[in-house]
Amino acid sequence: MAGSIEWTNVTIVTPSETIENGSLHVQNGKITAIARQPIGGADVTIDGKGKILVPGFIDVHIHGANGHDVMDATEEALHGMASVLPQEGTTSFLATTMTQSNEEISNAVTNVGNYMKNEQAEGQAEVVGIHLEGPFISKDKAGAQPLTHIAPPSIELFDQWNQQSGDHICLVTLAPEVKGAMDFITHVSQKGIVASIGHSDATYDQVTESVEAGARHVTHLYNQMSGMHHREPGVVGAAFLNNKLMVEMIVDHVHARPESVQLAYHHTKADRTILITDAMRAKCLPEGAYDLGGQQVHVKGKEARLSDGTLAGSILTLEEAAAHMKENTNLTIRDLARITSTNAAEQLGIDDRKGKLEEGKDADLVLLDEDYRVVMTICRGILAYDGREETR
């Protein structure tokens, strides 16, 4: 599918309103018109049959999929991830690293930078930057991050990696209680990079101090962070109460049970929630043993765990996460657009072209059915996934 496209008979979720039986026109990879009646003149017209059109999903925390991992540090790995993600509605993502040796992280970020330097393939999810998860985290909250490579925050090392990436590191996860973290947070924040609190045993007061230094994000709420106690609210309590923090959640009912998701969403609501997958290479593949940073991960059912039982990322799709949210909260379709796309785009500073159905924005579109299941995905105006045949 190329040229101009017009969607008709669709419910269009824009930032300001929900238009029923509307039309949306796409040309040269951009949204060119949104109207309440047919527009006409397109090369291809798609009857949406009353289904819902939302902005393409943006995953700010994903390590791998379909047998590939960002730490493979190859073009093939990023291409492999980008080609499969539209099946779940994802049209953009942050290539997420993990705690490894300085050399391996250097190779990974350099590879992403080179990949982004070239024109990315049509009809695939777009790599929009890098999420550096570790190595500047707490050894007490390492999770599946290898202990041997955890290191104190280093501005010099970070700047080196960012330069090697072509200044494409957008988000960095670290523990604010570790020595040197506050200066580090100030440094990256002044560069416009999002500092995220994660893999952390910080107190509520330390989180508050980190927010004052510039932190504005929380990495996978509940997992590998200090929990909430009535005398020490910890990272979780701060995430609930501090309105300056955007909060990631892995809604697979493994990393947090439904009631915990409901509790968090009661506080963060659609304004401060970002759905992520934290997926590793086993996503889209059968059960079995897989590698994650040199560690063997066993995938069974909906779970990915190290040999000692530690959760090691997920095999979740954003489509599944959205469906779980619909089942367990009072999520509206406008809320869904925010927590799967708009909030991420705004947090990363790419909302001038992503995350919203507006004229002039990239034509990253997802057609959903009434259960919020993905029917079709368009990446920058090109058909990337068509599930209509599967649903007939």
N, C-alpha and C positions, 0 to 999 in steps of 0.2 A: 504494500500500500504506500503510495507516494503522492506528491502533488498536494492538492487541497482536499480537505475532508470536511464534511458537515455532519454533525450528530444532530438528529432530530428526535422528538418525542422522548426526551430524557429529563430527569430531575437533576438540575445543575446546582451544586453547592458552592456558592461564591462566598467571599469573606463577609458580605453584607446581607445576603439573603439566599433563600432556597427557591429556585425557579422551577416550577412544575411544568411539564410538557414544553420545555424550552429547546433552544437550538444553540449549538456552539460550532464556530467555524475555525478551521486550522489551515494555515498556509505557511510553507517554508519553515516548518518546525515550531511556529509560534501560534498562540491563540489570537485570532484577528477580530472575532466578533462573538458576542453573547447576546441572545435575543429571546423574546417570548413567543416568537413565531418563526417559521422557516425563513432562512436567509437566502439560499439559492446560490448557484454559480460554482459549486464545488465539483471537483473531478469525481469524487466518491461521496455518496450519501449513506449514512448508517442509521437505520431505525433502531433506537435504543429500547423500544418497546416498554417504555415506562420505567426502565431501570435507572440507577443512580450514578451520576458522574461526579467524581471527586478528584482532587489533586493526587498525582502519583505519590506513593509512599516513599518516605526518606528514612533509611536505617542508619542511625549515627553510631551504631555499635554492632559490627559484624566482622568476625574473624575469617570465616570461610563458608563454603557450600560446594556441593557437587564434587567432592574429592579434592578441592583446592583450598589453599590457605594463604592469607596475605604474607605470612612469614616464609612461604616458599620463595618469595622474592623473584618471581618470574612474570613475564607478560602473559603467559598461558594461564597462570593462576587467576589473575585479575580478569582476563577475558572470560575464563570459565565461570567465575562468579557472576560477572555482569550479564552473561547470556542466560542464566537460569533464574535470576531474581525477579524478572518481570512476571513470571508465573504466579508469584504471590502478591503482585501489585507494586513491587518496589521498583522505582525508576531512578533513584539516586541513593548513594551510600558513602559512608566514610570507611575506607579501608583501615581496619583496626589491627594494630600490632599487639604483641604481648611481651612480657618480661623475658628477655633472652640476653645473650652476650651483646656488648656494644657493637661488635662487627655485624652480627645478624640483624640487629635493629637498623643499623646503617644501610645494609643491603636492601632491607625491606622498604625503607622510606625512600631510598634512591630509586628503587624500581617503580614505586607509585608515582614519584615525581616525573620520571621519564614517560610513564604511561599517560599521565595527564598532559604532558607537553605535546604529545601527538594528538591528532584528531581521533576521538574515540568512536568505536564502531557504531553504525546506525542500528536502531532496533534493539539496543541493549541498555541496561541500567548504567547510569553515568557515575563514575568515581568523582566525587566533588571535593575530596580532601582526605586527610589522615586523622584517625583517632589514635593517639599514643597512649595505650593502657599499660602503665608501668614504664620503666622499672622503679619509679620513685614512689613506692608504696610501703605499707607496713608488713613486716615479716609475720606479725601476729594475725594478719588477715589476708594471707597470701592466696588462699583458695587453690586454684589450679595453676597459679603463677609460680614458676620454679624459684625456690628460695635462694639458690646459689647466685642468681643474677640480680636480686633485689639490691638497689643502691640508693644512697641519699640523693635528694634533688641536686642537680648540677645545671646551673644556667649555661655554663660553657658547653657542656655536652649537648644540652637541648638545642642551643643555637646552632651547633654543628649539624645535628640531625635535620633541623628545620632548613638550613641552607642546602643540605644535600637533597632535600625533598623538593626544592624549588619554592620554599616558603608555603608549603601546602599542609602543614600540620594545623588543624583547625581546633582540635580539642585534645586535652591531655589530662589523664586521670592520675591523681596522686593522693597521698595521705598527708593532710595538713599538720598533723602532730609531729611529724618527723623533722629533725633539726634542719633548718635551712628552707623549709617549705614556704614560709610566709614571704620571704624575699623572692622566691621562685614564682609564687602566685602573682605577686605584684609585677614581676618582670614579664611574664607571658600575657597577663591581662592588658598591660600597656601596649602590647603588640597586637591586640585585638583577638588573641587566642583564648578560647574558653577553658578555664581551669575548673576541673571537675573533682569532687570529693569522692574517693572510692578506695576499696581495699584499705580501709582506715579504721583505727580504734579510737578516733578522736572523741573528746568530750563535746558536749553541747557548746561550751564556751569557746573551745578551739575552733569549732565550725563557724561560730559567730565571728571570731577574729579573722578566719580565712575569707569570709564573705566581705568583711570590711577591707581586706587586702585585694579583693577582686574576684574571688571564686563565685560562680553562678550556675553550677550544675552538680548533680549527684549521679554517680554511676551505679547502675542496677540496684535500685533501692532494696534494702533488707539484706542483700547478699554480700558477705564478707565486709561487714561494717558493724560498729558498736550499736547494739539494739537499744530500745527504749526501756528505761527503768524509771520508777517514780521519783527517785532521787538523782538520777543522771539520765536525761533524755537522749544523750548520745547523738550520733549522726542521723538516726531514723527520726528522732524527735525534732531535730533541727530541720530536716527535710519537710516534715509536716508543717512546721510553723513559720519558716523563713520564706517570705514571698519573693525574695530575690533569687531563689534557687529553682531551676528547672529540674525535674526529677524523671529519670529513666525507670522503666519497669519492664521486666521479662514476664509477660503474662502467659505462662505455659502451664500453670497450676502445679509445677514442680518446684520452681525457684521460690514461689510464694503461693500459699493456698488461697482460694477465692476470697475468703473472708478478710485476709490480709490485704489483698488488692482493693477490696471494697473500703477498708479502713483508710488506706493511703489515698484513694481517689476522693474520699469524703473531704480530705484536707487539700489535696493538690488540684482537684477538679481538672477540667479540660484546659484551663489556662496554664497549668504548670506541669502537665504530664507529657512525656514522650515515650511512645511504645518502641521497644527495641527487640532484637532477637538474641544478641550475643551468640550467634550461631557459629559452629565450627564446621570443619570440612565434611562431617558425616551427614549434614543436612541434605536431603533429597536422595540419600543412599540407604541400602538395607542395614539391618542390625549387624553388629560385628565389632571388631577392634580397629581403632584408627589412631593416628598420631596427632598429638597436640604439643608443640614445643618440645619434642623429644620424649614425651610421656605417652604411654599407651592409655587410650580412652576406650571404655567399653560402652557401646550403645545398645540399649535394650528398651523396647517400648518407646516412651517419650523422653527417656533420660539418657544423658551422657555423663559418665562418671569415671574417675581414676580408679585404680585397683583398690585404693583404701576407702572408696565410697564418696570421695569429694566430688561435688558437681563440677563438671569441666565444660562450661559453656552450654549451649542448647542445640537442638535440631528444630527449633521453632521457626515458623514462618510468620510474617507480619499479618497475613490473612488470618491465620489461626488466632493470633493475639487479638486482633480486632473482633473476631467472633466471640472469643471468651469475654471480652469487655462488654459486648452487647448482652451476653447472657447474664452477667453478674452485676451490672451496674445499670443506672438509668441513662446510659449513653445515647445521645441523639446523633443523627448523621452529621450535623454541624460539629458536634464534639469530636466525632471520629476524624473528620478532616483536620482538626487542630492537632490531635494527639498522634496521628500517623504522618503528618506532613507539615502543616503551617508552623507549628511550634519549633520543629527542627530547623526549618528554613530560616525562621527569624533568629533562632539561637546562633546559627552559623553565619548569619549575615548574607545569605543568598536569596532572601525573599524578594529581591528585585527581579528574579527570574524563576524562582521555584516556590512550591508550597501553596499556591493560590490559583484559582481559576479566575483570571483577569486578562483583559486584552493586553497584549505585549509580552506576556509571560511565556516561558517554554511550554510547549504542548505535551506535558507529562500528565497523562490522564489514566484513570482507572474506572472502568464500568463495573458496578457492583449490583448484585441482586438484593432482594429484601432482607436476606440473612447476612449481608455484608460479605458475601463470597465473591471472589474475583471472576468476572466474566471475560474481560478484555483489558489489555494494557497497551498504552501508546507511549513510547519514549521519544521525546522531541519530534513528535509528528509522524513517527514511523510505527507501524503495527509490530509489537514485540511479543504479544501473547494473545491468542484467540481461543477461549474455552467454550465458545458457543456450540461447537460440534459435540463437545463432551456432555453438554447439558440437554441435548435434544432427545 
